[in-house]
């Protein structure tokens, strides 16, 4: 007996929906000025900083979350900047270009 049969036994009046709804990706505020992607060292450790976003703060936080999940690294969102642990400028820039952002590389 599979899960569907068990659910029918528990809830005989329930009619299952035909198609599950898909979750849409959030649309980000695309801007005229490019995002700045720069490399720094803090306390001897490399970090990548993305700044220059002029949209909503929630959208920028969501973008930070997606970047951290894509790269499987830590990071944070502080002072209108996304800080990613490690030097991932090339991967970040290609990801942002796929999303439709203009990106400018700064520092090294």
Buried (B, 14 or more C-beta within 10 A) or exposed (E): EEEEEEEEEEEEEEEEEEEEEEEEEEEBEEBEEEBBBBBBEEEEEBBBBBBBBEEEEEBBEBBBEBBBEEBEBEBEBEEEBBBBBBBBBEBBBEBBEEBEBEBEBEEE
